[in-house]
């Protein structure tokens, strides 16, 4: 590396202690894929302050990956000359996870060809974390080196079980008139998000072989009544409790409620920096 390169690397690690990303002279280009959750969109990463934080740490917008109304995939990518790029994904969040995973595969399949030297990591909020993990399981050559799930129902949620029940009840006939048409449109998604038990979707996913990669869950945990995640329990969010990832996944407790928070960006950069330092799979 040389003396100058060593000093640059050392400075980078000092900055990382304050949440900046390490910048070694011989580091590979890195990409960070951001996937939103249910009933949300890519703007949730901006509204939470996460994108401002990434930009302040030297990351640049790499483009938008979007599923069109007819199911076609649109890629609006910027130039790839920057070392650190983040990409926003716009998925049909009411669709089943299986459909979202297939769309992700179409979106990401050109990356390894177009940018073969860029290491790709991903972060998914809520159900977006499950869509990413399912895509990695179904398409193990997708090229994602590490996955961060944030407030994700990795082992299911009773909220989805209740919503699925309501969608199958007589109430489903009146929900569109109440502005709750999403209950009907999301029936298959709710079924996939029901708590893990033998025979259901999450039981299959959580026992299926997962590709070699880094896995970490950012968990929203109870800090009293005002700190409870009303959507997903802390236990369900925990990837270390997923059977297929025992001994492979990590966990971090941070934040309250279910929404994205600015501090999530700080954690993501620190986690990715550590994974790079440890060596990617």
N, C-alpha and C positions, 0 to 999 in steps of 0.2 A: 504493500500500500504506500510505503514511503512516509517520511516524517510529517509532511504537510497533510497527507491523507489521514494519518493517524490523529493529528490534532483536530481536523475537521470532524472526524468520527466522535472524538471525545467531547467536543463542543456540542455535537448533536445529542449525545446521551445526557449531558447536563441540562439541555433545554427540555428533553423529554420528561425530566423530573418535574418540570412545570407544565407538563401535558403537551409539549411540542413533540413532533415526530422526528426521530433521529435521522440525520442526513449524512451518511457515510459516502466517501468519494466513489466507492465502487458498488453502491446499492443498486438493486434492480428497480425498474419502474413498478409502481404498485397501483392497483385499482381497488376501490371500495364500492360495492354494489349496495344500494339502499332500497329495501322493499317495504312498502307500507302495509298496514293491517286492514282488517275488515271495516267496511263502511268508511273508508278513508281514501287518501290519494297521496301522490308524491309531495304535495304542498305541506303535508304534516311535518316533514323534515325541516322545512323552512320556518313554519309557524312556531316550532319548538325552539328555534334558535340554533339548531344543530348545524345547519349549513353555514351560518355566520361564523360559528366557531371553527369549522373546517377551513373556511376561507382564511380566517385569521392565522391559522397554523400552516398556511402555504399549500393547501389543497385547492384544486381547480375543478370546475364543472366539466365532466367528460362527455355528457350527453344524456338524452332521454330515450329510454326504451319503452315503447308503448304498444298496447294491443288495441287495434282499431275496432270500430263497431261491428265489422264483419268478421272479426277474428284474425285479421291480417296483422302482422307485426311491423311496426315502423321503428327504424333506428335513426335517431338524429344525434349523431356523434360529432364531437368537436375534434380538432387536431389532437394527435396522440403524443406530441413531443414533450408534454409535461411529465415529470417523474411521479407526481401524486395526483391522481384523478378520482373523483367520485362520480358515480352514475346513478341517476334516478330511474326507478321502474314504475310504470303505471299499469297495474293489473286489474282485471275485472274482479273486484274483491267479493262480490256476491256469488261468484262461480265456485263450484267445488274445488277443493285443493288439487285434485287430480288434473283438472283442466288448467289451473294456474301453473302447476308444475310443468305441464307440457308446453305452455306458452313460454315459461322461463327457459326451457331447453332450446326452443327456436330462437329466442332472443340472444342467448349466450353462445350458441354453437359457433358463430363466426369469430368469437374473440380470440380463441387460441390460434386461429389462422391469421387474423389481421394484426394481432399484437402478441406474438409468441413469447416475447421476453417479459411481458407484464404479469406480475403475480396478482391474482384476483382473490379478494376476500369479500365477504358478504355480511350484511346485518339486516335482520328482519324484525319488524315490530309486530307483536301480537300474532295473528294468524299468518302474517307474512313470513314469520320465522318458520312456521310449519310448511308453508309452500316451498320455501327454499330447501328445507331439509328433505322433503319428499322428492324434489327435483334432483338433489344430490344422490339419493338412494336409487331412484329410477335411472338416472343417467350419471353413473359414477365417473365418467370421463369428462364431465362438465368443466372441470378445471378450477373449481373453487377450493382454495387452500385452507380456508378457515371460515367458520360460521359463528356469528354472534346472534343469539335470540334475545329479544327484549320484551319482557312481560308476555311471553308466548305460552299458550296452553299446551305445552308439550305432552301432557298426560290428560288433556281434555278439561272441560269446564261444565259445571252444572248449569250455567247460564245458557249454553248452547242446547243442553238437554231440554230445558224448559221451553226455549224458543222452538225447538223441533216439535215438541208436544203441541204447542199452540198452533203451529203451522199445519198440523194434521187434524186439528179439532175443528168444530163448526165455526169457531171464531175466524178461521182463515177466510171465510166468505166476506167478512165485513172489514178486515184489516186494510184493504186498499182504500176504502172510503174514509178510514181514519188516518190515512197517510202512512200506513205501516205495511205497504206492499212488499217491502224487503223481506218480511217474514215468509211470504210465499216464494219469492224468488230465491231465497237462500236455504230452502229445505235440505238440499243435498249437502251443503256446506255444514249446516248445523249437525247433521247426522255424523259427519266426519269428525266434528269437534266434541262429540259426547265423550264423557270420561272413559278412559281405557278399561276394557274388560275383554275376556276371551271371546273371540269371534268378531269384534268390531274393527273399524278402520285403524284407530290409533294403536290397538293391540298389535295388529300386523306391522304397522310402521315402526313401532318401538322395539320390535323383535327382529326386524329385517336387517341384513348386513349393511353397515354404513361404510362409505369409502374412507380411506385414510385421509384425515384432515384434522384441523384443530376445531374443537367445539367448546363454546362457553355460553352460559346463560346469565344475562343480567336480570336479577329477580327483584320485583317489587314486593316488599314484605311488610307485614303489619307493624305500624308504629303507634298503636292505639286505634280507636275507631276512625279517626280522620286519616290514618295512614293505610287502611286496608284497600287492596286492589279489589274493587267490587266485581270485576269480570273474571279473573283467574286467581286461584289460590297460589300462594308461594310454593307449595309442594308440587303443584302441577307444572309450574314454570321451570323447575329444577331439572336440567339435563343430566345431572349426575344420577338421577333416579330412573332414567331411561335404560331399560335392560340392555339394549344393543350398545350403549355407550358407557357402561360401567367401567370405571378405571381409565376412561379416555377423555371424558368431558370435565369441564370446570364450572364453577359457579361464582357469582359476585352479587351481593345484595346492595341495592342502591335505589333511592327514590321512593316515592309514595304514589298511590293511585295507579292508573293504567296508562296514562298518556306518555308520549315521549317527553323527555326533559333535556335541557341543554347539557347537563352533566353527562348524559349518555355519550355525547360526542367525545368528551375528555376520556371516558373509559374506553371507548372504541379505539381511539388512537393509541392509548397506552397498551391495550391488549394486542393490537396488530404489531406494534413496535416490538413487544416482547416475543411474539411468535416469530417475527423475522430474525430477531437476535438468537432465538433458540434453534432456528433452522426450520423451514417449512417442510411439510411432508413431500 
